[in-house]
Amino acid sequence: MDRVALDLGFFQIYWYSIFIFLGGLTACIVIYMESKKREIEEEFLINLTFNSLILGIIGARLYYVLFNLNYYLKNPIEILQIWNGGLAIHGGILIALAFIIIYCKKHNVNTLKMLDIIVVGLIIGQAIGRWGNFFNSEAYGNITTYATLHQEKIPEFVIKGMYILGEYRQPTFFYESVWCLFGFIAMLIIRKYKYLKTGQLTGFYLIWYGIIRFLIERMRADSLMLGPFKIAQIISIIFIISGIIVFTYYLRKDKGKEENLYQGKEKRIQKEAVVYFKNRG
């Protein structure tokens, strides 16, 4: 499979880069559309999204490099060659999350409400970005047969692309992409549920993605390892537990209680009003 989408001789554009870009762009568009409905300040949103995206890519690369440290110490120049693959989504999520928490607190924005917006864009971005792995022949599963893949109704072009190292492989990237797409559709539906609480959409994402990633890692043949353990399965368990805690905690909140996105704004307005009337009186 040709990894290069456009060869200009002095410059090459890889399919991997194109799909990572399309995934990030789609995520940003969805986040922007969701944010407009909540009347979020545009400057705040642009700064948050742009920095989260850049830090997410850096975090995803550093995460991958750290778990392949022996190789990259011998080939340090390849650390910068992200077009060859090697972006671990968990690293990107963790670094971006740290920034989002800090940035939201700085601007008195409800972090969980902001995350409820972000995860809708994130999951569709993941669904698209996974196709970069297809063109790079990575994120594949264990050895299987053409007949098995054909029986599973896998598209023919995907089956052909999964002929790697002389064997047909399970298209784990494809399974994850489809599952993320279903998750995106599910989130578009449940976000309209009138009793949905702050943080529950984030909890749903953590549970949904945590489950599928844990199961997919059982089939993966190129997983990042932490000793005898697949690190993605460990992180997935943390995601699932965190998601359950977040979802059930806010499920118990009174239905009438709902925090504003700008959690400090309403209190500040009330205080200013009290001071104003005191000065006048």
C-alpha positions, 0 to 999 in steps of 0.5 A: 500500500502506498503511504504517500498521497502526494509526491512533489519530489522535494516534499511528500504528503502522507495519508497518515498526516492527511487523516490526522489533520482531517480528524483534528479539523472535524473535531474542532468543527464539531466542538465549535458547533456544540459551543455556539449552542452554549454561547461560549466566548469565541476567543476562549474557545479558539485558544482552548481548542488550538492549544489542546490540539497542539498539546494533544499531538505532542503528548501523543507522540511523547507517550509513544516514544516513551514506550519505545524509548530504546529504539528512539534513543538509537534513532533520535531523529525519528522522534520528529517524523510523526508522518511515519506513525506513532501517535498514541491517543491516550497520551494526547488525551491525558496531556490535553486534559491537563491543559483543559483543566488548568485553562478552564479554572483560570477562566472560571469555566465549568470544566466538566461542562466544557468536557461534555462539549469536547468529547463529542468532537473528540470521538468523531475525530478519533474515528477519522484519524484511525484511518491514518493507521490503515495507510501506515499498516499499523494498529493491526491485529493478530493473524487471521485468514481472508475467508474469516475477514470476508465472512465478517463483511469487512470491506474488500479494500480493507482486507487487502490492506491488512495483508501485512508481513505475509499474513492477513491481519485483524483490522483492529483500526477498523473496528475501533473507527466504527465503534467511535462512529457509533459512539458519536451518533449515540452521543448526539442522541443522548445529549438531547436527553433533558435529564442528562447531567453535567459530566455524564456525557464525559462519563459516557465517553470514558466508558464507551471508549474504554470498553472497546479499546480494552477489547481491541487491545486483546487482538492487537499485535503491535500494542505498547507494553508495560512489562507483561501488560498492555498499557492501553488496557490499563488506561482503558480500565482507568477510563471505565472506572472514572467514567462510571464514577463521573456518570453515577455521581452526577446521576444522583444530583437533584434534577433541578440543580444545574451549574452554568458553564461559566460557573463563577460568572453568575455569582460575580454578577450577583455580588456586583449587583449587591455592591451597586445597590448598597452604594446607592442606598 
